[in-house]
Amino acid sequence: MANTPTEALKRTPLYDLHVARGAKLVPFAGYEMPVQYPMGVMDEHKWTRAHAGIFDVSHMGPCFLSLEEGIGGGDEAHAKIAALVETLVPSDIASLKQGQARLTVLLNADGGILDDLIITRPLGDEAQGSLYIVVNGAVKEQDWAIFETALAGKAVLTRADDRILFALQGPEAVDVLSDFFPGCEELAFMHHEPFELNDTRCIVSRCGYTGEDGFEVLVAPEAGLPLIEEMLTDERVEMIGLGARDSLRLEAGLCLYGHDMDTSRDPVEAGLSWVIQKTRREAGNFPGAARILAALKDGPAEKRVGIRPLERAPAREGTEVQVGGKVVGVVTSGGFGPSVDHPVAMGYVAAAHAAPGTKIDLMVRGKARPGEIVALPFVPHNYKR
């Protein structure tokens, strides 16, 4: 999106806050977004690992998918909406418990990944027959069109991207947020609960994309702006930009859509076969099932792996991976890992060269530089289980 004309860019409800706090704004997913604040990417990254960072993710695609016939039908209604969504994703949505969320992937007919998304079953019998879904900002219009076309006459999609969606991430996030939403500390990872804030209903989910404990909060702007401004008076909290968001997720071994996964990759190649639960594998009734089940049975031709450059020069996206002078793969994400103090990367390599410890050459600016295949993640995950 980097070459989108500035006048065409959208702004999130937190735009004025970013400007006031000295953010450097860049085009991202059709929005003007903060890539960093005066603290700088390196220190923002380290702050999040040690304290609590607020990320504006309002550019993403929160929405609600509900049965055309209405909600409130208990388990039967959930079974109906789950069956509809399971025609588009390979995960078991039917077995979600109330309040539970699941990461999954939207697939095309060939089993290629159109997007990754989080699907949550709401709490309360009166809300059954609906799902809370968050898709990626860069492809939200595509995703929503797929839902609306495929489920026309059966389910209704309601956009919620006019609200503030922010992530509070880091080891001190739970102590900060529980001052505003008492009880959120009881949530387990990948679970959510609605809360009231100044007579406004909010959705608080214990999840995030940094590898740290944390939350994502969907809230109307009139309640969300004062909430974030008050949080920022807490010495444990800083605003964090896209630059650190990227380095944090890369250290955590988490895919970025459009880079580490796209329609040319299936979930098995991408190291995401865990999103396909046993019931769905046995049924084989999801898009691209033949390709995906074959990859599960026989192994994929290529695998997503962690890559460590052994010199200080980072291996960026597009860098060729070679073994013995032969190209065996490509880097899809790469940069410097502030927490580990060395360059880190992810990419795809031929399965024969995917074992951790495999020595490789990385073609950085036309020169072969040493590297090796390593296990992901580069830093351990600190989720609340």
C-alpha positions in Angstrom: 0.0 0.0 0.0 3.0 2.3 0.2 2.3 4.1 -3.1 -1.4 4.9 -2.2 -1.9 8.7 -2.7 -2.0 10.4 0.7 -5.3 12.0 0.0 -6.9 8.6 -0.5 -5.7 7.2 2.9 -8.1 6.6 5.7 -7.5 7.6 9.3 -8.3 5.6 12.5 -10.1 7.3 15.4 -6.7 7.5 17.1 -5.1 9.6 14.3 -5.0 12.8 16.3 -3.5 11.0 19.3 -0.7 9.7 17.1 0.1 13.2 15.7 0.0 14.7 19.2 2.5 12.0 20.5 5.0 12.7 17.6 4.4 9.5 15.6 6.0 9.1 12.2 3.0 8.2 10.0 3.2 6.0 6.9 0.7 4.4 4.5 -0.3 1.0 5.6 -3.3 -1.1 4.5 -5.0 2.0 3.1 -4.6 4.0 6.3 -2.2 6.6 7.7 -0.6 4.6 10.5 2.2 5.2 13.0 5.4 3.3 12.2 7.2 4.6 15.2 7.1 7.2 18.0 10.0 9.4 19.3 11.2 6.5 21.5 12.2 4.6 18.3 11.5 1.1 17.1 14.3 -0.7 19.1 13.2 0.8 22.4 9.5 0.4 21.7 10.1 -3.3 21.0 12.1 -3.7 24.3 9.5 -1.7 26.2 6.7 -4.1 25.1 8.7 -7.2 26.1 9.3 -5.7 29.6 6.2 -3.5 30.3 3.0 -2.7 28.3 2.6 -1.2 24.9 -0.6 0.1 23.2 -0.9 -0.7 19.4 -3.5 0.9 17.3 -5.0 -1.9 15.2 -8.2 -0.1 14.2 -7.3 -0.6 10.5 -8.1 -4.3 10.9 -11.4 -5.8 10.1 -13.5 -6.5 13.2 -17.0 -7.7 12.3 -20.0 -9.8 13.4 -21.5 -12.6 11.4 -25.0 -13.5 12.4 -27.7 -15.9 11.2 -30.2 -14.3 8.8 -33.0 -15.7 10.9 -31.6 -14.0 14.0 -29.6 -14.9 17.1 -30.5 -16.2 20.5 -31.1 -19.9 19.8 -28.5 -21.4 22.1 -26.4 -24.4 21.0 -28.5 -25.1 17.9 -28.0 -21.6 16.6 -24.2 -21.8 17.2 -24.2 -25.1 15.3 -25.9 -23.4 12.3 -23.5 -20.4 12.1 -20.5 -22.7 12.6 -21.6 -25.0 9.8 -21.8 -22.0 7.5 -18.4 -20.6 8.3 -16.8 -24.1 8.1 -17.5 -24.1 4.4 -14.8 -21.4 4.1 -12.2 -22.3 6.8 -10.6 -25.6 7.8 -10.9 -25.2 11.6 -13.5 -26.7 13.9 -15.8 -23.8 14.8 -18.6 -26.0 16.0 -16.7 -27.2 19.0 -15.8 -23.7 20.3 -17.1 -23.1 23.8 -18.8 -19.8 24.7 -16.2 -17.1 25.0 -13.5 -19.1 23.1 -11.6 -17.8 20.1 -9.7 -19.7 17.4 -7.1 -18.6 14.9 -7.9 -20.0 11.4 -7.3 -19.3 7.7 -9.6 -18.4 4.9 -9.0 -20.7 2.0 -9.5 -20.5 -1.7 -10.8 -23.5 -3.7 -7.3 -24.8 -4.2 -6.4 -24.6 -0.5 -4.3 -21.5 -0.8 -4.4 -19.0 2.1 -6.5 -15.9 1.5 -6.1 -14.5 5.0 -5.6 -15.5 8.6 -8.4 -14.5 11.0 -9.7 -15.0 14.6 -13.2 -16.3 15.1 -14.8 -16.1 18.5 -18.0 -17.6 19.8 -19.7 -15.1 22.0 -20.8 -15.5 25.6 -24.5 -15.9 26.6 -27.4 -17.9 25.0 -28.9 -14.7 23.7 -25.9 -14.1 21.5 -25.7 -17.6 20.0 -26.0 -17.7 16.2 -23.4 -15.0 15.9 -19.6 -14.9 15.7 -17.1 -12.1 16.4 -14.5 -12.2 13.6 -11.3 -10.1 13.1 -9.7 -10.2 9.7 -6.6 -8.5 8.4 -6.8 -4.8 7.3 -5.1 -5.1 4.0 -7.7 -7.7 2.7 -10.8 -7.0 4.8 -12.9 -5.8 1.8 -11.9 -9.1 0.0 -12.7 -11.2 3.0 -16.1 -9.5 3.7 -17.1 -9.9 0.1 -16.3 -13.6 0.3 -18.5 -14.0 3.4 -21.3 -12.0 2.0 -21.3 -13.8 -1.4 -20.8 -17.3 -0.1 -23.4 -17.0 2.8 -25.9 -14.7 1.0 -29.4 -15.3 2.3 -28.1 -17.4 5.3 -25.9 -15.0 7.3 -25.6 -11.2 7.7 -22.2 -9.5 8.1 -22.0 -6.3 10.2 -18.8 -4.3 10.0 -17.3 -2.8 13.1 -14.2 -1.1 11.7 -15.6 2.3 12.6 -14.6 1.5 16.2 -11.3 1.6 18.0 -9.5 -1.7 18.1 -6.3 -1.6 20.1 -3.9 -4.1 21.5 -2.3 -3.8 24.9 0.7 -6.2 25.0 3.4 -7.1 27.4 4.0 -8.6 30.9 2.4 -5.7 32.7 -0.6 -5.5 30.4 -2.9 -7.5 32.7 -2.2 -5.3 35.7 -2.9 -2.2 33.6 -6.1 -3.3 32.0 -7.6 -4.9 35.1 -7.8 -1.4 36.6 -10.3 -0.5 33.9 -11.9 -3.9 33.3 -11.9 -5.8 36.7 -12.1 -9.5 36.0 -10.2 -9.5 32.7 -7.3 -11.0 34.5 -9.3 -14.2 34.8 -9.5 -14.6 31.0 -7.4 -17.4 29.5 -5.5 -17.0 26.3 -7.8 -16.9 23.2 -10.9 -16.2 25.3 -13.0 -13.0 25.4 -15.7 -11.3 27.4 -17.9 -8.2 27.0 -17.4 -5.5 29.6 -19.1 -2.2 30.3 -17.1 1.1 30.2 -19.0 4.3 30.9 -22.2 2.7 29.7 -20.5 1.5 26.5 -20.2 -2.2 25.7 -16.6 -3.3 24.9 -15.2 -6.6 23.8 -12.0 -7.6 25.6 -10.1 -10.6 24.1 -6.9 -12.1 25.7 -4.8 -12.4 22.6 -2.3 -10.5 20.5 0.5 -10.9 17.9 3.7 -10.2 19.9 4.3 -13.4 21.7 3.6 -11.6 24.9 0.6 -11.8 27.2 -2.0 -9.2 26.3 -5.4 -8.2 25.2 -7.3 -6.7 22.2 -10.1 -4.3 23.0 -12.9 -3.3 20.6 -14.5 -0.1 21.8 -16.5 2.8 20.5 -14.4 6.0 19.9 -16.2 8.1 22.5 -15.3 5.6 25.2 -12.0 4.4 23.7 -10.2 7.7 23.3 -10.5 8.7 27.0 -9.6 5.1 28.0 -6.3 5.1 26.0 -5.4 8.7 27.2 -5.9 7.6 30.8 -3.8 4.5 30.3 -1.0 6.6 28.9 -0.7 8.4 32.2 0.5 5.1 33.6 4.3 4.9 33.7 4.1 1.3 32.6 2.4 2.1 29.3 3.7 3.5 26.0 2.3 3.8 22.4 4.0 1.4 20.0 4.2 1.6 16.2 4.1 -0.8 13.3 7.9 -1.1 13.2 8.1 -2.7 16.6 4.9 -4.7 16.0 6.7 -6.3 13.0 9.9 -7.1 14.9 7.9 -8.5 17.9 5.8 -10.8 15.8 8.9 -11.9 13.8 10.8 -12.9 17.0 7.7 -14.8 18.1 7.7 -16.7 14.8 4.2 -15.4 13.7 3.2 -15.1 10.1 2.4 -11.8 8.4 -0.2 -12.2 5.7 1.0 -11.2 2.2 4.6 -12.1 3.2 4.8 -15.4 5.1 1.6 -16.7 3.7 -0.6 -16.0 0.6 -2.6 -17.9 -1.9 0.4 -19.7 -3.2 0.8 -21.4 0.2 -1.4 -23.9 2.0 -1.6 -24.2 5.8 0.7 -27.3 6.0 3.5 -25.5 4.1 3.0 -22.5 6.3 3.4 -24.5 9.5 -0.2 -23.9 10.4 -1.6 -27.5 10.2 -2.5 -27.2 13.9 -5.5 -24.9 12.8 -7.1 -28.0 11.2 -8.6 -30.1 14.1 -9.0 -33.8 13.9 -12.8 -33.6 13.1 -12.2 -31.5 10.1 -9.3 -33.7 8.8 -11.6 -36.7 9.1 -14.5 -35.0 7.3 -12.3 -33.4 4.6 -15.1 -31.0 3.8 -13.2 -27.7 3.5 -11.8 -25.8 0.5 -8.7 -27.4 -1.1 -9.0 -30.5 1.2 -7.4 -32.8 -1.4 -4.2 -30.7 -1.6 -4.1 -30.1 2.2 -4.8 -33.7 3.3 -2.2 -34.9 0.8 0.4 -32.5 2.3 -0.6 -33.7 5.8 -0.1 -37.3 4.8 3.0 -37.1 2.6 4.6 -33.9 3.9 4.8 -30.6 2.0 7.5 -30.0 -0.6 8.5 -26.8 1.2 8.3 -25.7 4.8 8.2 -22.4 6.6 11.3 -22.2 8.9 13.2 -19.9 11.2 16.4 -18.6 9.7 19.3 -17.1 11.6 21.9 -15.0 9.7 25.2 -15.7 11.3 26.6 -12.2 10.5 25.2 -8.9 11.5 23.7 -8.1 8.1 19.9 -8.8 8.1 18.4 -11.0 5.4 15.4 -9.1 4.2 12.3 -10.4 2.4 13.2 -11.8 -1.1 16.7 -12.9 -0.1 17.6 -16.2 -1.8 18.4 -19.2 0.4 21.1 -21.5 -1.1 22.8 -24.8 -0.2 25.9 -25.7 -2.2 25.2 -22.9 -4.7 21.7 -24.1 -5.5 18.6 -22.1 -4.6 16.5 -24.0 -2.1 14.2 -21.3 -0.7 13.5 -17.6 0.0 13.2 -15.3 3.0 9.7 -14.0 3.5 10.3 -11.8 6.6 13.6 -10.6 8.0 15.1 -7.9 10.2 16.9 -7.4 13.5 15.6 -9.0 16.7 16.2 -6.5 19.5 15.3 -9.1 22.2 17.9 -11.6 20.9 20.4 -9.0 19.7 21.0 -10.6 16.3 19.2 -10.7 12.9 16.2 -13.0 12.6 14.2 -14.2 9.6 11.6 -16.6 8.4 11.1 -18.1 5.0 10.4 -21.2 3.0 12.9 -23.9 2.0 12.7 -27.3 0.4 11.7 -29.9 2.9 15.0 -31.7 2.6 16.8 -28.6 4.0 14.3 -27.7 6.6 15.8 -29.3 9.7 17.1 -27.0 12.4 20.9 -26.8 12.3 21.0 -27.0 8.5 23.8 -24.6 7.2 22.7 -22.3 4.4 23.9 -19.3 2.4 21.9 -16.1 2.3 22.4 -14.0 -0.9 22.5 -10.5 0.7 23.3 -7.8 -1.9 24.8 -10.4 -4.2 27.1 -12.0 -1.7 26.7 -15.3 0.0 26.5 -14.9 3.8 26.3 -17.7 6.3 23.1 -18.7 8.0 21.4 -21.6 9.5 17.9 -23.1 9.9 16.6 -22.7 13.5 13.5 -23.7 15.4 10.7 -21.1 15.8 10.0 -19.0 17.8 13.2 -17.0 18.5 11.8 -15.9 21.9 9.4 -18.0 24.0 5.7 -17.2 24.0 4.4 -15.8 27.3 0.7 -16.3 26.8 -1.6 -16.9 29.8 -2.7 -20.5 29.4 
